[in-house]
Amino acid sequence: MIRLQTDGAFAPDGLAGAGILWQKDSDTKQISRVISARDNHAAEFAAALAGFQILNDLGLADNIIQFTTDSKAVVTAMQKRYSHGYGDDLTALLAVTDRFKLVFPKWVPEKETHQAHALAQQALQRQRKK
């Protein structure tokens, strides 16, 4: 089983970042990535998509994924396979998650995503320094 946690960050100036954290056995990886998004919900979808794409690109799609995020919008959309207003974002996400053996999406409070949140904020800060 792989534990995947993502967080999206969106700033009023239009900058967006993703924090991606995954753990398999005792190996943990962290990524801070600049993403493109139109608002905070889209940033959360983009962060989730980036996390699953990374795992897929690493050849890990044959694993069970325990996915956590503080975005109720993302978890609800994944569970219902529907999202009003974010249909394109969800379609892109499901196109990748459907490649995995099994995905368990779970909403967690923001206080439990502090590492992924910090990584997303780092991506915002890198953009501001340019």
N, C-alpha and C positions, 0 to 999 in steps of 0.2 A: 504494500500500500504506500502511496505517496500522499503526503500532506502538502497542499498548495494553498497559499494565502495571497490575495492581491488587494491592493488599495489604489484607487485613482484619486488624483488631486487636480483641481481646476482653480485657477486664479482669475480674478475679475479682468485682468489684462489679456486673457485668452490663452495663457500658457497652461500646459497640462503635463502631468507626470504620472508614472506608474511605479508602484512598489510591488515587487514579486519575490516571494519567499517560498521555497519548497524544501521538503525533507523526505529523504528515502533512507530507511534504516538509520544509521547514525550520521549520514552525510547531509549537510544543510547548505543550500545555495541562496544567495541574495542578489537581486538585480534592481537597479534604479534606472528607469528608462524614460526618455522623452517620448510623449505620445501626442497625437492630434485629437482634439475633442471640442465639441461646441458648448458643453456645459458639464456640470459635475456628474450627472447620471451617465452621460456618454463617456466620460473619463473612467468611470467604474467599469462599464462594459469593455472599453478598450484595454484597461489593465487586466481584466479577466482573460480577454482574448489573447493578449501578449503572453500571459502565463501559460495558458494551454498550448499556444503555438510553440513556445520554448520546449515544453515537455514533449510535444509531438515531434519536433525537429531532432530531439535527442533520442528518438526511438523508444519512448516510454509509453506509447499508447496502449500497450498490452497490460498496463497496470490499473488497479483500482485507485481512483483519486478521491480523497477527502478534501473538498474545496470549501474554504471559508472566506467570507468577505463581510464587511460591515454595511454593504449595500443591499437593503431589502428589495430594491427594484431589480437587481441582477438575479438574486436567488429566486424571487417570485416568478420572474420571467423564464428562468431556466426550468423551474418546476412545472409551470403552466404551458411552456413552449409558446408563449404569447407575450407581447409587450406593446401597449398603446404608446405611440410616440417614439419608440426605440426599436421598431421592428427590424430595420436594416442591421442595427448593432447586434440584436439577438440572433438574426439569421447567420451573421458572420461567426458569432460565438458558437452556436449550435453546430455549424459546419465542421468546426474543429473538435468540440467536445464529443460529438457522435462517433468520432474515431476511437475513443477510449473504451476500454473494456467495461467500465462502470464508473459513473461520476456521482458523488453524493454532495450536492451543494448545501451549504448551511450558513445561515446568517448568524453572525456573532456581534456583540456590542463593540463599539469603536475602541473601547479600552483594551480589547483583546487583539487588536490589529496594530498595535503601536509600532512594531518593527516594519511592517509593510507600509504604514503611514509615513514613517521617517524616511524610507527609501523613496516614496513618491515625492515628498517634500524636497529631497536632495535633487531630484530631477528638475523641479521648478527652480531651485537655486542655481543650478548649472546654467539654465537658460538665461537667467537674469545677469549672470556674470559676463555674458558675451558682449 
